Amino acid sequence: MTSIGTGFVQALEGVSIALDAIRANKVRAGLTIMGVAIGVFVVVALSSVVRGINETFRRDMEASGPTSFYVFRRDLQAFRNCDGTAETCQDRRNPMIRISEARAIERLPNILAVTTLMFSGGQFRYKDRAINADINAFSANWPSIDAGDIYPGRNFTNAEAENAASVVVINDVLAEKLFGDSDPLDKEIFFNGARLQVIGIYHHIGAPMGSPVSGSGGSSPKAIVPWETGKRKLNFWLMGNRLIVKPRAGVALEEATDAVTATMRSVRGLRPSQPNNFAIITQDRLMNVYNQLFGTFFVIGLALSSVGLLVGGVGVIAIMMISVTERTREIGVRKALGATRGTILWQFLVEAVTLTSVGASVGLALGVLTAVGVRTTWPSIPAETSPGSVVASLVVAAFTGVFFGLLPAMRAARLDPVAALRHE
């Protein structure tokens, strides 16, 4: 028999012995498998969900057009650096983004549309049904920068927007939760006690920077009211007003942002030496913040998985050390019959890798089921386990088995055959 064939037979024998050890020592083996399974599960589940969220975010940004951008009162970085003192929070004094500034930007020849928006939240109620959800206040032209459809029904008109009409467009998720199978159109709902008439149902397709209307993929219940309605009747926080700017086709992003910056500085009467008291936030900036946020989550997930793998590794050492002690006489017999150190070392390493591989398989299965559950519960998040995650989890599990199983395997390989045969 060739050396490859002999190694394969020994590997199968090691796997068989490892499975026998698992059956004989269910508690010890179970703890080891659970530790490895938790580590692999965290990595696979987290990577699958993040992969799905990344795909949703990418799809939404593509739908909005690559050159759309925000105008904020404060820079995103300012929220991170602000510790409450006047030195680090100077931009708190920045004035709010005003409607007159939006109209000045909209008059620029290279700008297609400018939409004002504010965010809030509260309780929606229809008869005996109530649900907490977000509500957004938009200017009437918001469909021009949001790739979605309103059916049945309609959007609010410019006249309704300017006169603060008590009308609302709700997304299909909120419509289902409040009305079930009945028709929501022309029905009256209450938001924090204010009466609003439903005039349209919004269906998400893809929207700028993660859809301020209907959330990621439209999976969250949300509503839209005219900007003036939010200001006059619903007590929105006006300092949170911002703009979404969509340049005309063929206009470069840098050209559009430069034009908007110049217009904002002119309207606000800023001198050349004065810094901007507003912020231009492009999709690249949003993507960087997004990647940093989910990068932090992923690092935390890796830390948790490392703890799980460490627990599993310690379990491998413990169970393999016990196995070596219990089988000392057997090792002596095998050595007396001609088994080499390498043969014994290989056998115990295979046993250790088998233990961790069983744990990895359990963790992998749970991770895949989690991805399927997320995708089923929230269809807008296409969570998917990549082949790379599967391969990586199995490789890490095998490495854990080899790394932590090496010490017990070396101890077994170094046993003196005479002393081993005398062991009781």
Beta strands, then each sheet from edge to edge (+ up, - down):
strand 1: 69-72
strand 2: 111-126
strand 3: 129-138
strand 4: 147-153
strand 5: 167-171
strand 6: 188-191
strand 7: 194-206
strand 8: 222-226
strand 9: 242-247
strand 10: 279-281
sheet 1: 4+ 7- 5- 8+ 3+ 2- 9+ 1- 10+
sheet 2: 4+ 7- 5- 8+ 3+ 2- 6+
end
